[in-house]
Amino acid sequence: MAGLKKNKKNDIAGVLPRLLRDNGWEKQIDLHSIFPNWRKLVGDEICEHAQPLKIERGVLWIEVENSSWLQQFQYEKLDLLDNLNRFLKLSTLNDIKMVLPKGETWKKVEKPLKKVSFVRPTAEKVTAFQQQVECIADEKCREALMQFWYLAEACKREKE
């Protein structure tokens, strides 16, 4: 009985690639692999302000947060197109079209936050910064700056 199950799995595993190839779906799957890999392919800055919508006839449609970013991405369009085409294995994008959102607000794809850890600055760093801010006459201002520096120095996000 176990042998039958194994053979059925092997049959399905053999049929799926052939089904994709025979129906011409391999290129479509290759093209649409851009969507789950978007952040990795375009980087954090572009991902924060633009997201892929659809691919039609070799054209990738991207929704851009606002007109300022749309103009900025127009300057980067050819580099972006080259980068995406280098990623694709079986297909090629011919162009990228950019549109502004139709709704009221931009729906940014949320990036998971990295964990923040507290790492106490060394006594030498604290002393060095205290010496730098000694020239500030206002004690409250000097103390506030010291606290701000201390927290900025101590709170670190973990690297990916």
Residue pairs with C-beta under 8 A, 6 or more apart in sequence:
19 25
20 26
20 29
26 90
27 90
27 91
28 91
30 88
30 89
30 90
30 91
31 55
31 88
31 91
31 93
32 55
33 87
33 88
34 41
34 52
34 55
34 60
34 84
34 87
34 88
35 52
37 87
38 47
38 51
38 52
38 109
39 47
39 109
39 111
41 83
41 84
41 87
42 50
42 80
42 83
42 84
44 111
46 73
46 76
46 80
47 109
47 111
48 108
48 111
49 64
49 65
49 66
49 69
49 73
49 108
50 62
50 63
50 64
50 65
50 69
50 73
50 98
51 62
51 63
51 108
51 109
52 60
52 61
52 62
52 63
53 61
53 62
53 63
53 99
54 60
54 61
55 61
55 93
57 94
58 91
58 92
58 93
58 94
58 95
59 93
59 94
59 95
59 96
59 97
60 84
60 93
60 95
60 96
60 97
61 96
61 97
61 98
61 99
62 73
62 96
62 97
62 98
62 99
63 98
63 99
63 100
63 101
64 70
64 73
64 98
64 99
64 100
65 101
65 106
65 108
66 100
66 106
67 100
70 98
70 100
73 80
73 98
74 98
77 96
77 98
80 96
81 93
81 95
81 96
84 93
84 96
85 92
85 93
101 107
113 157
114 157
114 158
114 159
114 160
115 157
115 158
116 155
116 156
116 157
116 158
117 155
117 156
117 157
117 158
118 154
118 155
118 156
119 154
119 156
120 154
121 150
121 153
121 154
125 153
126 150
129 146
129 149
129 153
130 146
133 142
133 145
133 146
133 149
134 142
136 142
136 145
